[in-house]
Amino acid sequence: MTALYTVHQNIRGIVMMMLYFLSLIQIGCLIASFEGKTKYLVKYILPVFLLTFTELIFLRYVNKQIVVYGELPSEKRWNWLFQFPAEAAGLMVLIIGIFTFLSLYRILKYYRNSITVSSIKESIDNLPTGLSFSAPNGRILLANHRMEVLCHAVTGMDFQDAEQFWNILCSGCVCNDAERISEGNTPSIRLSDSTIWTFGKKMLTVEDHTVVQITAADTTDLYELSEELKENNRDLTEMNSRLRQYGENIDSFVRSREVLETKMRIHNEIGQALLASRSYLLHEAAPLQEKDILKRWNYIVALLKQESVPQDFRRTWNYFVNAANSAGVKILLEGELPDNEEIVKLIVAAAAEALTNAVRHAGADELSMKLYESENKLEVTFTNNGRRPAGEITVGGGLEALRLRLEEAGGSMKISARPHFVLNVTLPMTTGRVLS
């Protein structure tokens, strides 16, 4: 065995430095044990720390006697310290080091697998959304990194007062690089990088204390989809207006065209009748007889009375079909249209409303119509090949106006959403003849 005092002083100094380093680790483990509520580790760390401290004092005393005074102590009762085996002292240092690092490992494992204040803060900082909790007076209790960055980007200031920050979001002056898109309870801000953040505020009660929660979510994609939807709605509204205009003008257009064609026909027939009458009165060579002349004039009288010009109400329908085709929708008709002008006008009005809803709400490209007679009533059923309704359909706007118009004419209207959209119109039949 090698006596401790015979060991070189440099080696003893290195051992003392190791013990000093280990003692610092042990002190840190003791503090972490109390903060982390792992006090059961104290009974393992504290004895090792006391042993480390004792050996550190022992080696320091030995060095001081040998290095400073250059001799062993005169008291014989202390000679056994200097005769202490160096191998045993080294083994003690090794054991102390093993216990120290085992304790450190258990502390680190506990903090890694347990919910602590630091782990909560780290988790909140890793959230992609902004989150903060504060007292009602605006004092910050907890805020993640994203919220601090957003506060600086919107206000140009650090996140120190949550109440002041919320007031700026709602109605205050934001930075030049930021733009307020919407106000109210959920203000939206566009930042300099073109991202849009929507903020929300909520009051929470935690252990009889009121806590203010402010959140921030990236709604850039949602805003772009909303703007695209608004643009589509504007286009559909314009198309709806055009369809309504078609419906309003189509009657007068058809009537004007029929009047013009009738005038042209009457003009031609009168001219031919006058020429034939002149030839007959002048006794010119002509195969015409008196009965032929009278027949021509009777036909002209019938034209003037509009008795020989059939009203083609199908033209009204054809104009609607052309308008639907221009909107990218194919009309599928099953059944025959009646020759009653008022009924055709009501059918076209219902078809225009069904077409508008099919394109706007279902994205359809086909509108099916089924017509059949039942007990002196005409049943018209409208369906489309678009998306199924997400819920019950609320009648309003154009459908409500259509219902009133049908009821004034003695008809009715029904709407169902399951299993798909169906618009059913019932009209009274005033004539039995149909146009094939």
HELIX and SHEET records of a PDB file:
HELIX    1   1 LEU A    4  THR A    6  5                                   3    
HELIX    2   2 GLN A    9  GLU A   35  1                                  27    
HELIX    3   3 LYS A   39  LEU A   41  5                                   3    
HELIX    4   4 VAL A   42  ASN A   63  1                                  22    
HELIX    5   5 LYS A   64  VAL A   68  3                                   5    
HELIX    6   6 LYS A   76  TRP A   78  5                                   3    
HELIX    7   7 ASN A   79  PHE A   82  1                                   4    
HELIX    8   8 ALA A   86  ASN A  113  1                                  28    
HELIX    9   9 VAL A  117  ASP A  125  1                                   9    
HELIX   10  10 HIS A  145  THR A  155  1                                  11    
HELIX   11  11 ALA A  162  SER A  171  1                                  10    
HELIX   12  12 THR A  220  LEU A  281  1                                  62    
HELIX   13  13 GLU A  290  LEU A  304  1                                  15    
HELIX   14  14 ARG A  314  SER A  326  1                                  13    
HELIX   15  15 GLU A  341  ALA A  362  1                                  22    
HELIX   16  16 GLY A  398  GLU A  408  1                                  11    
SHEET    1   A 6 ILE A 140  ALA A 143  0                                        
SHEET    2   A 6 GLY A 130  SER A 134 -1                                        
SHEET    3   A 6 HIS A 209  ASP A 218 -1                                        
SHEET    4   A 6 ILE A 196  VAL A 206 -1                                        
SHEET    5   A 6 SER A 188  ARG A 190 -1                                        
SHEET    6   A 6 GLU A 179  SER A 182 -1                                        
SHEET    1   B 5 LYS A 330  GLU A 334  0                                        
SHEET    2   B 5 GLU A 366  GLU A 373  1                                        
SHEET    3   B 5 LYS A 377  ASN A 384 -1                                        
SHEET    4   B 5 VAL A 422  PRO A 428 -1                                        
SHEET    5   B 5 SER A 412  SER A 416 -1                                        
SHEET    1   C 2 LEU A 337  PRO A 338  0                                        
SHEET    2   C 2 VAL A 434  LEU A 435 -1                                        
END                                                                             
